[in-house]
Amino acid sequence: MIDHYFTCDDCGITIQDHTTKEIHRCYKCGKDMRWDLNISIRGNYRHPVHSDALAISPDQIQEHKQLFPNIELDSQCRPIFDNFTRHENYLKKTGFKKATQKLKPKSKRIA
Protein backbone atom coordinates (compact mmCIF):
# COMPACT_ATOMS: atom_id res chain seq x y z
CA MET A 1 0.00 0.00 0.00
CA ILE A 2 1.40 3.40 -1.00
CA ASP A 3 1.03 6.40 1.28
CA HIS A 4 0.16 9.77 -0.23
CA TYR A 5 0.67 13.14 1.42
CA PHE A 6 -1.80 16.00 1.55
CA THR A 7 -0.96 19.53 2.64
CA CYS A 8 -3.12 22.44 3.79
CA ASP A 9 -1.63 25.56 2.24
CA ASP A 10 -3.29 27.80 4.86
CA CYS A 11 -2.22 25.90 8.02
CA GLY A 12 0.89 24.12 6.72
CA ILE A 13 -0.36 20.80 8.11
CA THR A 14 0.59 17.63 6.22
CA ILE A 15 -1.17 14.29 6.64
CA GLN A 16 -0.62 10.94 4.99
CA ASP A 17 -3.25 8.57 3.70
CA HIS A 18 -3.27 5.57 1.39
CA THR A 19 -6.13 6.77 -0.79
CA THR A 20 -6.50 9.64 -3.23
CA LYS A 21 -10.16 8.88 -4.02
CA GLU A 22 -11.68 11.47 -1.71
CA ILE A 23 -11.14 15.12 -0.93
CA HIS A 24 -9.03 15.52 2.16
CA ARG A 25 -10.03 18.38 4.43
CA CYS A 26 -7.77 20.04 6.97
CA TYR A 27 -8.73 19.01 10.48
CA LYS A 28 -7.67 22.43 11.77
CA CYS A 29 -9.35 24.90 9.38
CA GLY A 30 -11.66 22.65 7.30
CA LYS A 31 -10.31 23.76 3.90
CA ASP A 32 -9.48 21.35 1.07
CA MET A 33 -5.96 19.96 1.17
CA ARG A 34 -3.84 19.46 -1.92
CA TRP A 35 -2.03 16.27 -2.86
CA ASP A 36 1.60 17.07 -2.13
CA LEU A 37 3.39 15.45 -5.05
CA ASN A 38 6.76 16.82 -3.96
CA ILE A 39 6.70 14.53 -0.93
CA SER A 40 4.81 11.65 -2.54
CA ILE A 41 6.98 11.32 -5.64
CA ARG A 42 10.45 12.50 -4.70
CA GLY A 43 10.30 11.36 -1.11
CA ASN A 44 12.16 14.28 0.45
CA TYR A 45 10.58 15.77 3.53
CA ARG A 46 10.06 19.51 3.51
CA HIS A 47 11.37 19.64 7.09
CA PRO A 48 13.40 16.93 8.82
CA VAL A 49 11.28 14.58 10.95
CA HIS A 50 12.46 14.01 14.52
CA SER A 51 10.63 10.85 15.57
CA ASP A 52 9.47 10.81 19.20
CA ALA A 53 8.01 7.33 18.71
CA LEU A 54 11.37 5.89 17.63
CA ALA A 55 13.51 7.57 20.30
CA ILE A 56 16.13 5.29 21.83
CA SER A 57 17.87 5.08 25.18
CA PRO A 58 21.28 6.80 25.43
CA ASP A 59 22.69 3.32 26.13
CA GLN A 60 21.75 2.32 22.56
CA ILE A 61 23.56 5.13 20.73
CA GLN A 62 26.65 3.08 19.80
CA GLU A 63 24.54 0.19 18.52
CA HIS A 64 22.40 2.63 16.53
CA LYS A 65 25.50 4.17 14.92
CA GLN A 66 26.70 0.71 13.86
CA LEU A 67 23.34 -0.43 12.47
CA PHE A 68 22.21 2.88 10.95
CA PRO A 69 25.28 5.04 10.18
CA ASN A 70 23.31 7.34 7.84
CA ILE A 71 20.50 8.09 10.35
CA GLU A 72 21.46 10.86 12.77
CA LEU A 73 20.12 11.25 16.30
CA ASP A 74 19.19 14.56 17.89
CA SER A 75 20.06 15.59 21.46
CA GLN A 76 17.02 13.65 22.76
CA CYS A 77 18.12 10.42 20.99
CA ARG A 78 15.37 10.71 18.38
CA PRO A 79 16.25 9.58 14.85
CA ILE A 80 16.09 12.33 12.24
CA PHE A 81 14.66 11.54 8.81
CA ASP A 82 14.91 13.84 5.79
CA ASN A 83 13.76 11.29 3.24
CA PHE A 84 10.70 9.05 2.98
CA THR A 85 12.68 6.07 1.67
CA ARG A 86 15.18 6.15 4.56
CA HIS A 87 12.33 6.48 7.02
CA GLU A 88 10.50 3.46 5.54
CA ASN A 89 13.68 1.36 5.42
CA TYR A 90 14.44 2.20 9.05
CA LEU A 91 10.94 1.10 10.08
CA LYS A 92 11.27 -2.18 8.17
CA LYS A 93 14.69 -2.99 9.63
CA THR A 94 13.54 -2.25 13.19
CA GLY A 95 10.23 -4.11 12.78
CA PHE A 96 7.99 -1.11 13.42
CA LYS A 97 4.81 -0.52 11.43
CA LYS A 98 3.64 3.00 10.70
CA ALA A 99 -0.05 3.52 11.40
CA THR A 100 -2.05 5.81 9.16
CA GLN A 101 -2.87 9.05 10.91
CA LYS A 102 -6.41 9.01 12.22
CA LEU A 103 -8.35 12.24 12.10
CA LYS A 104 -11.16 13.14 14.46
CA PRO A 105 -14.51 13.69 12.77
CA LYS A 106 -15.69 17.28 12.81
CA SER A 107 -18.13 17.97 15.59
CA LYS A 108 -21.53 19.31 14.68
CA ARG A 109 -22.45 22.77 15.85
CA ILE A 110 -25.55 23.06 17.92
CA ALA A 111 -27.46 26.19 16.98
N, C-alpha and C positions, 0 to 999 in steps of 0.2 A: 504494500500500500504506500502510495507516495503522498507526502505531506505538502500542502500548498500554504503560502503565507499571504495574509490579507492585512493591509495597513489603512488606518484612518488618517487621512491627511490633516484633519483638524486637531486631533488629540495626539497623534504620533504613536498610537498603540498598534502593535502588531500581534496577530494571533495566527495559529496554524490550525489547519483542518485538512482532512483527506478528501474533501469533496469541493468541486467548483460548481455544482449544479444549482446552488441557491445563492441569493444575495446575502452577503454577510453584513451585519449591522454592528456598529461600534457599541459595546456595552456601556461606554461612558457617556457618549453624546447622542447615540441613536442614529447617526448618519451612515450612509452606505460606505462600505470599505472597498478599496480597490485591491485587485489581485496584484501582489508585489512580485513581479516577474524577476526583478533584480535578485531577490533572495532565492526564489524558487528555482530559477534556471542556473545562475552562476554559483549559488551556494555561499557567497560571502555575506557575513552578517554586517549590517550597517554599523553596529556598535558591538564590541566584544562582549560575549556572554560570560559572566562570572557565575558559575553554577553552585548555588547554596546546597542543592540536593545531592551533589556529588562531592561535597567537601570531605577531605580526609583528615585523619589525625596527624599532628606534627611528627609522630613516630613513623609514619608511612611515607615521608617525603623522599627518602633515598630510594625506596622500592619504586615509588611513582616515577622518579627520574630515570630509573633503569628501564622500566616497562614502557613509559611514554615520554621519551626525550623531547618530542616536539610540542608537548602540551605543558604550558607554563602554569604555575600556581601563583595566586595572589598572596598577600600577607595573611589572609585568613584561611589558607590552604584550600582554596576553591580553584578548581581547574578553570582556565580561561580559554574560550573557544572563539575563533574569528571566522570559522568556516563550517558550513553545514556538514560536509563530508567528514571532516575530522571529528566533529561532535558525534555523528552517527557511528563512526568506527570505534570511538572510545566507548560508547554505550554498548556496542556489540561485544567488544573485548572484555568489558567488565561484567557483562551479563545483565545490565539494567535495561528496562524497557521504558520508553518515553510514552507517557499517557497523553492523549489529545486533550488540549485545554478545554475544560467545561465552562460554559458561560451560564450565568444565572438568567432565567427568563425575566423579562421586564415585568415589573409589577404594574397592576392596573390602578389608575387613579380613581379615587372615589370622589364624585362630584358633590 
